[in-house]
Each structure stands twice: as structure tokens, then as C-alpha cells.
Amino acid sequence: MLLSQLSHATDIFKWTGAQGRQHYSDIKHPAATELKLTQDYSYYPVQKVYDGDTVLLTDGRKIRLVGINTPEIEHPRQAAQAGGGAALQWLTQQLVNTRVRLEFDQQKKDKYKRHLAHLFTEQGLHLNLELVRLGYASTSIYPPNLKYVTALLAAEQAAEASHLGIWQYAEYTPKLTSELSSANKQGWQRIVGRVTGIKSTAKSRYLKLSDHFDVRIKNEHLQYFDQLQALKGKKIEARGWVNKYKNGFSMLVKHPGAIKVLE
């Protein structure tokens, strides 16, 4: 079961906390206002498909499909990851003889200046969701972009249960914390361990899974993790990218959809 689920994918609320920090959630806070999300009902031709989650429109905008992640294709400094070519091929086929409509969320650009959007074809196909539903992509939830998150997480769960796409490859099977090393930490990972302790610092909360691995949650994202203390002693699976940290490794998690309670 997932640690938490969002009830209304299109209802996003915003409020300012006591210390002046802005908060976003799918759950209405007493002081919150509902945000009206921007939608663009114009359709645009796609000039180029870079990979399974990034395209270029003919107007020059580079679009990163929000809420998902597909495996990397081969680059000069990057070997192809299992499933990357299949995701690219599928997305390219869906964009033949059609245009796309963009639906934006709260954060409209990433640090690379790419536009973050949900893409819909003229035939009404939600490309982000279909990539996850068919197993070509995993979810990658980055608050405050929470639109369609419930549908995306449900589609991922179903695809994984049916061993579709990436979920059939050995590269996407879970690793125990003891199996993680500098040689195999690259790419999107599923790491399994038992939460032996929870540490708080001025900036983050850490779930300690072993002497050499922890899951880090920034304090600004704690509002989404309403059952965090209940994880102590639980065996969990954390999904995301692993980074070298001090004498071990750490995974930054921004949404409870990236944590699965196993027992």
C-alpha cells in the first residue's frame, strides 16, 4: 500500500504558514485558497521527440512531461537504460499526424528552463498518464505539481502488478540497502530497508535504513507526509535517484508516492 494517497487530483490548495512559508496540498487547510490551474486549449505541432518524456514544439518550446520519468536513451556520455528506446518509440508513434495541448501545473519550468506540462493529443490521449499506464514510465512527483497525481500513482501500481514495460526488467527490481554500491547507484532506483530511526535537522528529516543509506525529506515537503513517524520500524521501499552522501548514500524524496510500505 502507498503511504498516502491524494483524493482530488485537480484540487490544489495554497496557504501561508506562521513563519511566512507557502504551503501546497490536496487537503484543504482552514486558511487555504483553491488555486486555479492554467490550461492551454490551443494545439501545437511537435517538431522533435528527444526521449520518452521530453519533446520540442515547433514554436521552440522544450516540454518536459511532468509527473513522470522514462529511462534514458543513449547519449555520448550516457549508456541506454532498459526501456528507454521503447518509451521513445511509443511516444513518437503517438505524435504522428497530431498536435498536442498543454496543461500546466503550479511550477511551469524546471531548473533547465524546460516547460513542465501534461500533454494531450487532439484525440484526447493524456500522454503522461498513458506512458505510466503502459509501463514505459515511472511516476516522478515534485510538489507543488500535484495535478493528476492520484491517477498517475494508480496507473503505476497497475502496470507494476502486471509486469508491463520497465517493470519486467531486472534493472528495475528492488535492491537491499546492503546491495547498493558506487558501481550500481546510477539511474532511478528502488531501495528496500527497514526504518531504524528518524533524524531531524534544520533543513531535512532523514529516514535511516542502514548505516550507509537514508531517505531525505526536506522540511518544506513534510506537509505531504502525514504519517512519517509511523514508518519507524517498518520495512519500506523508496524510489528515486541515489546520491553519494558522506560515507554512504542518500535518496531525496519529495512526495509519499515515492515510498511504499512493505511490512
C-alpha positions as CSV (number, residue, x, y, z in Angstrom):
1,M,0.0,0.0,0.0
2,L,1.1,3.6,-0.6
3,L,2.0,5.7,2.4
4,S,-0.5,8.3,1.3
5,Q,-2.9,8.9,-1.5
6,L,-4.3,12.2,-2.9
7,S,-8.1,12.4,-3.1
8,H,-8.7,15.0,-5.8
9,A,-6.0,15.3,-8.5
10,T,-7.3,18.7,-9.7
11,D,-8.0,20.4,-6.3
12,I,-4.8,22.1,-5.1
13,F,-4.8,24.5,-2.1
14,K,-2.3,27.1,-1.0
15,W,-1.7,28.9,2.3
16,T,1.0,30.8,4.2
17,G,2.3,29.3,7.4
18,A,3.1,31.0,10.6
19,Q,6.7,31.6,9.5
20,G,5.7,33.0,6.1
21,R,6.4,29.8,4.2
22,Q,4.0,29.0,1.4
23,H,2.4,25.5,1.5
24,Y,0.6,23.5,-1.1
25,S,-1.6,20.4,-0.6
26,D,-4.5,18.5,-2.0
27,I,-6.1,18.7,1.5
28,K,-7.8,22.0,2.3
29,H,-6.3,23.9,5.2
30,P,-8.5,26.3,7.1
31,A,-6.6,29.3,5.8
32,A,-6.1,27.9,2.3
33,T,-7.4,29.2,-1.0
34,E,-8.0,26.9,-4.0
35,L,-5.7,27.5,-6.9
36,K,-7.0,27.8,-10.5
37,L,-4.6,25.9,-12.7
38,T,-3.7,27.3,-16.1
39,Q,-4.7,25.3,-19.1
40,D,-3.9,26.0,-22.8
41,Y,-6.5,24.8,-25.2
42,S,-4.5,25.6,-28.3
43,Y,-2.9,22.7,-30.1
44,Y,0.8,22.7,-31.2
45,P,2.8,20.5,-33.6
46,V,5.7,18.6,-32.2
47,Q,9.0,19.1,-34.1
48,K,11.2,16.6,-32.3
49,V,10.9,13.8,-29.7
50,Y,14.1,13.7,-27.6
51,D,13.1,10.7,-25.5
52,G,10.1,9.2,-23.7
53,D,9.4,12.3,-21.6
54,T,10.8,15.3,-23.5
55,V,9.7,16.9,-26.7
56,L,10.3,20.1,-28.7
57,L,7.4,22.1,-30.2
58,T,7.6,23.9,-33.5
59,D,7.4,27.2,-31.6
60,G,10.7,26.4,-30.0
61,R,9.5,25.4,-26.5
62,K,11.1,22.3,-25.0
63,I,8.5,20.4,-23.0
64,R,9.2,18.0,-20.1
65,L,6.3,15.8,-19.4
66,V,5.5,16.5,-15.7
67,G,4.9,13.8,-13.1
68,I,6.7,11.0,-14.9
69,N,10.2,9.7,-15.7
70,T,11.2,7.4,-18.6
71,P,14.5,5.6,-18.8
72,E,17.4,7.3,-20.6
73,I,18.2,6.7,-24.2
74,E,21.9,6.5,-25.4
75,H,23.8,9.8,-25.2
76,P,27.5,10.5,-25.8
77,R,28.1,10.3,-22.1
78,Q,25.1,8.1,-21.1
79,A,24.5,4.4,-21.9
80,A,21.0,3.5,-22.8
81,Q,18.8,2.3,-19.9
82,A,16.4,-0.7,-20.3
83,G,13.1,0.5,-21.7
84,G,14.4,3.9,-22.9
85,G,14.2,3.1,-26.6
86,A,10.7,1.6,-26.2
87,A,9.4,4.7,-24.5
88,L,10.9,6.9,-27.2
89,Q,9.4,4.8,-30.0
90,W,5.9,4.7,-28.4
91,L,5.8,8.4,-27.8
92,T,7.0,9.1,-31.4
93,Q,4.2,6.9,-32.8
94,Q,1.5,8.7,-30.8
95,L,2.6,12.1,-32.2
96,V,2.3,11.2,-35.8
97,N,-0.3,13.3,-37.6
98,T,-1.5,15.0,-34.5
99,R,-0.8,18.1,-32.3
100,V,-0.7,18.5,-28.6
101,R,-2.4,20.6,-26.0
102,L,-0.5,21.7,-22.9
103,E,-1.9,21.6,-19.3
104,F,0.4,23.4,-16.8
105,D,0.6,23.0,-13.1
106,Q,1.9,25.4,-10.4
107,Q,5.6,25.2,-11.3
108,K,5.8,25.8,-15.1
109,K,9.5,25.4,-15.7
110,D,12.3,23.3,-14.3
111,K,15.9,24.3,-13.5
112,Y,16.8,23.5,-17.1
113,K,14.3,26.1,-18.3
114,R,12.1,23.4,-19.9
115,H,8.4,23.9,-19.7
116,L,6.6,21.4,-17.4
117,A,3.3,20.2,-18.7
118,H,0.8,17.4,-19.2
119,L,0.4,16.7,-22.9
120,F,-2.9,15.8,-24.6
121,T,-3.3,14.9,-28.2
122,E,-6.1,16.2,-30.4
123,Q,-7.7,12.7,-30.0
124,G,-7.8,13.3,-26.2
125,L,-4.9,10.9,-25.2
126,H,-3.2,12.0,-22.0
127,L,0.4,11.1,-22.9
128,N,1.9,11.4,-19.4
129,L,-0.7,9.0,-18.0
130,E,-0.6,6.6,-20.9
131,L,3.2,6.3,-20.6
132,V,2.8,5.2,-17.0
133,R,-0.2,3.0,-17.6
134,L,1.6,1.0,-20.2
135,G,4.8,0.7,-18.1
136,Y,7.0,2.9,-20.2
137,A,7.5,5.4,-17.4
138,S,7.5,5.6,-13.6
139,T,6.0,8.4,-11.6
140,S,8.1,11.3,-10.5
141,I,6.1,13.6,-8.3
142,Y,7.6,17.0,-7.5
143,P,5.4,19.3,-5.4
144,P,3.7,21.7,-5.8
145,N,2.9,20.0,-9.2
146,L,0.3,17.6,-7.9
147,K,-2.2,17.6,-10.8
148,Y,-3.3,14.1,-11.8
149,V,-1.1,12.5,-9.2
150,T,-3.8,10.1,-8.0
151,A,-4.4,8.8,-11.5
152,L,-0.6,8.5,-12.2
153,L,0.1,6.6,-9.0
154,A,-2.8,4.2,-9.6
155,A,-1.6,3.6,-13.2
156,E,1.9,2.9,-12.0
157,Q,0.6,0.4,-9.4
158,A,-1.4,-1.4,-12.0
159,A,1.4,-1.5,-14.6
160,E,3.8,-2.8,-12.0
161,A,1.4,-5.5,-10.9
162,S,1.0,-6.7,-14.5
163,H,4.8,-6.5,-15.2
164,L,4.4,-4.2,-18.1
165,G,7.2,-2.3,-19.7
166,I,10.0,-1.4,-17.3
167,W,8.6,-3.5,-14.6
168,Q,9.7,-6.7,-16.3
169,Y,13.4,-5.7,-16.4
170,A,15.9,-6.8,-13.9
171,E,17.2,-3.2,-13.7
172,Y,14.0,-2.1,-12.0
173,T,13.8,-4.8,-9.4
174,P,14.4,-3.6,-5.8
175,K,17.8,-3.5,-4.2
176,L,18.5,-4.1,-0.5
177,T,20.5,-1.3,1.2
178,S,23.4,-3.8,1.6
179,E,23.4,-4.3,-2.2
180,L,23.9,-0.6,-3.0
181,S,27.4,0.5,-4.1
182,S,29.1,3.2,-6.0
183,A,29.1,0.9,-9.1
184,N,25.4,0.4,-9.2
185,K,23.8,3.6,-7.8
186,Q,23.3,5.2,-11.2
187,G,19.8,5.9,-12.5
188,W,16.4,5.6,-11.0
189,Q,16.4,3.1,-8.1
190,R,14.2,1.0,-5.8
191,I,15.9,0.6,-2.4
192,V,14.5,-1.6,0.3
193,G,15.3,-1.5,4.0
194,R,13.8,-1.1,7.5
195,V,13.5,2.3,9.1
196,T,15.7,2.1,12.2
197,G,15.4,5.7,13.1
198,I,14.2,9.2,12.1
199,K,16.6,12.1,12.4
200,S,15.6,15.8,12.2
201,T,17.9,18.7,11.2
202,A,17.3,22.4,10.5
203,K,16.6,21.6,6.8
204,S,15.5,18.0,6.5
205,R,14.1,14.8,8.0
206,Y,16.1,11.6,7.5
207,L,14.7,8.0,7.5
208,K,17.7,5.8,8.4
209,L,17.5,2.5,6.6
210,S,21.1,1.3,7.3
211,D,24.5,2.6,8.4
212,H,25.1,3.6,4.8
213,F,21.7,4.7,3.4
214,D,19.0,7.1,4.3
215,V,15.9,8.7,2.7
216,R,15.9,12.5,2.9
217,I,12.8,14.7,3.0
218,K,13.2,18.4,3.0
219,N,11.2,20.2,5.7
220,E,9.3,22.1,3.1
221,H,7.8,18.8,1.9
222,L,6.9,17.4,5.3
223,Q,3.4,18.7,4.9
224,Y,2.7,15.8,2.4
225,F,4.0,13.1,4.8
226,D,1.3,13.0,7.4
227,Q,2.3,9.5,8.7
228,L,6.0,9.9,8.8
229,Q,6.6,8.9,12.4
230,A,4.6,5.7,11.8
231,L,7.3,4.5,9.5
232,K,9.8,3.8,12.3
233,G,10.3,0.0,12.4
234,K,8.6,-0.5,9.1
235,K,10.2,-2.2,6.1
236,I,9.8,0.2,3.1
237,E,10.8,0.7,-0.5
238,A,12.0,4.1,-1.5
239,R,12.0,5.1,-5.2
240,G,14.2,7.8,-6.8
241,W,17.8,8.8,-7.5
242,V,20.6,7.8,-5.2
243,N,23.4,10.3,-4.3
244,K,26.7,9.8,-2.6
245,Y,26.5,11.3,0.9
246,K,29.3,11.4,3.4
247,N,30.4,7.7,3.9
248,G,27.2,6.3,2.3
249,F,24.3,7.1,0.1
250,S,21.1,9.2,0.3
251,M,17.9,9.4,-1.7
252,L,15.9,12.7,-1.8
253,V,12.1,12.1,-1.7
254,K,9.6,14.9,-2.2
255,H,6.3,13.0,-2.2
256,P,4.9,10.0,-0.3
257,G,4.1,8.3,-3.6
258,A,7.8,7.5,-3.7
259,I,7.6,5.4,-0.5
260,K,5.9,2.1,-0.4
261,V,5.3,0.3,3.0
262,L,6.1,-3.4,2.6
263,E,5.5,-4.7,6.2
